[in-house]
Amino acid sequence: MGLKGCEVLLDNPWNTYYAGQTVNGQVKITFDSPKKVRGIIIRFLGESNTGWTEERNVTKGEGKTENEITHFKGNEEYFKIQYYLLGGKNSSETELPAGTHTYPFTCALPATLPSSFEGEFGHVRYTIKVTLDRPWKFDQDMKMAFTVIAPVDLNLNPRVKEPFKLELEKSFCCFCCRSGPLTIITRIPQTGYVSGQMLPITCEVDNTSNVNLTAVKFELRKLVTFRVNQPHSEKRESKVIIAQVSIGPVNAGESRTFTEQMEIPALPPTNLVNCGIISLDYDLHVECDVSGPHRNLTGKVPITLGTIPLAVMRLQSDDPSMAPTQPVSPVSPPGDAGLGGALGWNVADSAGGSIYPNIPPPQFVETQYRTPNITNRDDSEHTQIIGDGAFAPRYPTFQFKNATAPASSP
């Protein structure tokens, strides 16, 4: 016995920080009996890891076939800070009495860190590990993860402020007769968004062909490229559908206009800036399903996901359905009142509030993409994960005024 429990308490309720901020907190260790230690170490680590396994049959000598397994790995380390909260490397043994012992700590995060990310074949992860340094015995480790956000200001990218039009057109041949075209025009008011925002979609369908359009499907997709360098360079791509809506049908000879909205959930920002082994993009994939033995029409619209929303909204538009949604102040989460005061953690300024006063402070919402366990190759059998072991990063998520989408026209 001896160690009863360990808590790592950070100075904000979400365990979430922007790159360049300072992490402050306390380690609370409870013993149910006296414990001899040489010291207590705290380690902050930021790194990304990628990896997967591939199997293939290879022919050896005398025509024998064997199953060969290759483990691919990639790694980048962004920072590592380690120091003693108690004692030192050359300190003599100290006996800590039973009870709870509290040790404050601080760590300044580098300003160039990529955002936290959890994916199918890799992650960008930030952890805190507390180690009981015990002479002549195995060390005891306690570990937890926290979220780091690299700000992506959409206002600094003029391209994402502009409306986008995707036009798809096709004519069909039937018994040597060429029909009129099927034309589908998809419009969105801008290509830059933040989590919590509604993505408004206007779709105009002019079906002068002799083929029925059964549906137009819109999919917001997360496109991830994972790279490894051991035993050699490889990459693997992943496409994940985040949200989807469908409209239609539009029969031959008909024309209709549809307006839909798609909510963007808590997601990491585009590109994972400063991460060299994981690339992240988003798009709006459009697929037009047609009846009969004809090939479907497909296209895509690039989407940039930021952490600071566009502050300057267009007040007028030729098409009212293309007007961007407007932000409103969200309901403050529990504990928010103290963030800018005693704890010194100002979410509003961190989210661009000091530069763009009309931007409301975000909430920090767990993403649905999580890891079931944060252990890795550096952990031993004596490493205890604080909590249940699962971890989901939190991302800044805004609340907006979302007008109800008008009904589709006949």
N, C-alpha and C positions, 0 to 999 in steps of 0.2 A: 504494500500500500504506500502511502506517502502523498503522491500527487492526486488531489481530488478533482481539480478542475482548473481551466485556464480560459480567461476572457480577454479579447483584444477589442477595446472600445475606442472607436474613432470619433473625431469631433464634428461629424455631421450624421444625420439620421439615415442617409442612403449609402454610406460607405463609398461615395463617388466623388472624384476630383477631376478637375481639368489639368492638363499637362501644364507644368510650371507652378502649380499651387503647392502649398506645404501641408503635409499630412501630420496632424497632431493627434495624440491619443494616450491611452493608458493600457498597460498590461496588468491584469489582476490574476494572480496565481494563488490557489488555495490548497493547503496541505492539511491532511487529517492526522498527521503525526510529524515529528521533526524530520527534516530532510537535509542531507549534506550535499552541497554543491560547491564547485569551484567558481561558478559564475552563471549569469543568465544573459544569453545573447539574443539580439533581435536582428533579423535580416530582411531587407526589402529587395525584391527581385522583380524586374520587368523583362520579359522575354517572349519570343514567339517560337512555336514548334509546329512542324508539319510532318506527316508521315502516313504511310499505308503499306500494305503487304500485297505482293503479287505472286501468284503461283503459275508455273508452266511445266510442261513435260519436256525433258531434254534427253537426247539419246547419248548414252555413254558408250564405252568400248563394248565390242561384241554384240552391238545392236540392242543393248539393254536400255530401257526407258525408266527414268527416275523423275519423281516429282520434286522440282526445285522451288524453294521459297526465298524470295528476296524482300528484305525489309528496307524501305526507303525512308530517309530522315532528312529534315532540315531544321536549322536552329539559328536564331539571332538573339543576342543579349543586348538590351538597351541600357540597363543600369543595374548596379548591385551595390547596396550600402549595408554594412554590417558593423555592429558595435556592441559592447557589453553594457547592459543595464545595471548589472551588479558584478563585482569582481573583475577578473581579467585573465588573460592567457597564463600568466605566471603567478596568479594569486594563490594563496593557500586555501585550503578547504574551509568552508563556512557552513555552520549548521543553522538552518532557518527553522524557527519554531512553527508549530501547528497554527493554522489560521490563514487569513488572506493577506497577501503582500501586494502592494500597488507600486508600479514603476511607470513614470511618464516617459514619453518618447516623442521625437519629431523627425521628419524626413522631408527635404525639399525635392520635389519631383522635377526632373529635367523638362524644359519647355518643348523638346522635340519628340516626345513620346507618341507613338501611334495609339489609336483608340483600342480599348478592350474589344475582343472578338472571340466568339466560340463558333466553330464550324465543324463540318463533317470530317475533314482531313487535317485540321490544324486549328491553332488558336493564337491570340495575343493575350497574355495573361499577366496580372500583377498580383503578387502574393506577399504576405508577411508571415515569417516563421519565427517562433520563439523557441529557443533551445536551452534546456537545463544542462549545463556543462558539468558532467560528473566524473571526477577522476576514478580510474580503475573500473568504471562501469559504462555501459552504453548510454549515450546521450538520449534525452527525451525531447522530441520535437512536437510542437503544436503549430498548426498552419491554417491560414485563412486567405481568401482572395478578396480583392476590392476592384472597383471600376475606375479606369482612367479614360477621359474624353479628350481627344484632340479637336479643338474648335474648328469648324468649317463654316466660314461666314459667306452665305450666299450673296450678300451685297457686294462682295469683291469680285464676283464673276458675272460680267454683264450678259453673257450668253444665256444664263439660266432665267433671266427676267423676261425674255421674249416669248411670245406665243409660238406654238409649233403645229404644223399641219402635215398629216400623213395622208397621202392620196394613193389608193389602190384601185386598179382598173383592169378588167379582163373581158374579152369577148369570147363566146363559145361557138364551136362549130357543131352542127348537127345535120347529118345527111347532106353534107357538102354545102350547107347554107350557113352563112355567118350571121350571128345574132347581133343586136345592139349591145353596147357595153354595160357591164355591171360596175358601177362606180361607188366606192366607199371612201368618204373623207372623214378622218378623225382629227379633232382639234382639242388641244389643251392650252390653257391661258399662259402657262410658263412651264419650264422644265426643272425648276429648283423648288424643293419642298423640304419640310422638316417633319419629324415624327409627330403624330397627332393631327396633322393637317389633312383636309379632304382634297383629293385630286379630282377635279371636275372634268368630265369627258363629254364632248358633243360629237355625235356620229351622224353624218348625213348619208343616206343610202338612196341612190338613184338606180333602180334596176330596170333598165330598158332591154335586158336580155330575155331569153326564153327559158332561163334556168332559175329555180327558186333559191333564194338565200335563206338557209335554215337558221343561222345564228351568226353573230359576231361576238367573239370571246375576247375579253381584255384581261391580261394577266400582268400584275406587277411582280417582276422577277428580281431575285438577288443572284448576281452572277459572280462567282468566286473562282479565282485561279490559285491553286496551291502549288508551290515549287519546293523541290528537295534538291540536295547536292551530295547526298551519300546513299549508295556507293557511287552514283553519278547523277548528273542533272536530269531531272524529269519534271513534268508538271501534270496536274490533274485538274479538270474543270468541273464545277458543280453549278447547276441551275436549280434554284429553289423558288417555288411559287409562293409569294407572300399573301396576295389577295387577288380575287378574280370576280368579274361580273360578266353577264351575258345579255345581249339584246337580240331582237328578232322575233319571228321571221319577217322577211320582206319577199313577197312572191313576185314572180315575173310580171313586169309591167307596172309595178308599184314604186312609189317613192315615200320614204319616211325619214323623220329626224328624231333621234333619241338623245336624251341627256341623262347621264349617270354620274354617281360620285363613288369614289373608292377611298376609304380611310387608310392612312399610312400608320401602321403600328410602331412600337418602339424598336428602332433599328440602328445599327452603327452607321456613321456617316460614310459617304462614298470615298473609295480609294485607299483607306487606311494609310494615310500619309506617313512616310518614313519607315514603313514596313516593306522589306525587300522580298519576302517569300510568300506573302498573301496579298492578292489584289482583289478589290471589291468594287463592283459596279451594279447599277440598277437599270432596268428598262421596263417600258410598258409594251408587252408583246400583244400584237393584234392578229387574230386568226379568223378568217371569214369562211364559214362552212357552207358549201353549195351542194345541192342535191345532184344525184346521178353520178356517173363515172368521171367526174371532173376534179381536177386538182384544186385544193383550197388556196385562197389568197392569204399571204402572211406579210407582216411588216413589224417594225418596232420603233419606239420613240425613246431616246435616251433620257434617263431621269437622274438628276443629281440630288442626293440627300445630304443636307447640311445639319448643323447644330444651332445656327443662328438664322432665323427666318428673314425673308425679304422685308425691309422696313418701309420702303417706298412702294405703295400700292397704286396702280393705275385707277383713276377716279372715273374715267369714261372709256367706253368701248363701243365699237359698232355693233358688237354682238353681246347683249346683256348676259347671256349664259356663259360668256368667257370671262366675266369679272372675277378676279381672285377673291378668295375668302379672306375675311378680316379677323385679326386677333382680338381676343378679349382677355381680361385678367382671369387666370384660373383660380379655383378654390385653393387656398393655401393648405398644404399637407400638414399633419401634426408635427409640431416641433419647429415649424418654419420661422416663427417669430424670433427665435434665438440665433438663427444662422448668421445674420449680419451683425450681431452684437457681441455677446460674451465669447462665442466660439470663433468669431472672425472669419466666417465662411460665407461670402456674399454670392448667392446664386444668381442674382439679377445681373450684377456686373460681369460675372463669368459667362453668362449667356448673351452678352452684348448689350445689356441694359444701360451701361454707362455711356455707350456710343450711340445707341438708338433708343431714346426714352420711350417710344411707343411700343417697344417689344415687352410683353409680359414675362415674368420669370417662369421657367418651365417647372414641371414636375419631373422626377427621375423614376422611370418605369422600367421594371424588369422586362427584358426581351423574352420571347417564347423559346429562343434558341439557347439552350443551356447545356452544360456538361454534367454528367452524373457524378463525376469525381475529379478533384483537382490534383490528385497525386501524379507525380511524374518520376523520371529516372533518378532524380536527386533524393527522393524520399526513401526512407528505410521502413522496415516492418515496425519500427517503434515510433513512426510519425502518426500523430493523431490529427485528424481534420476537425477543426472547430465547426460545430453545427452538424448537418446531416451529410456533408461531403459534396452535395450538388452546388452548382454556382451558375447564376445567370447575370450577365452584366446589365447595368441600368443605363438608359440613354435619356437625354433631355427631350421631353415630350410636351408639346404646347396644346392649349385649348383654343379653338377658333369658333367664330360664329359661322355656322354651316347652314346656309339656306337650303330648304327642301328642294330637291331636284324636280323641275317641272315634268309633268307627264309627257310621254312621247306623243308626237303629233300623228294624226291618222294619215 
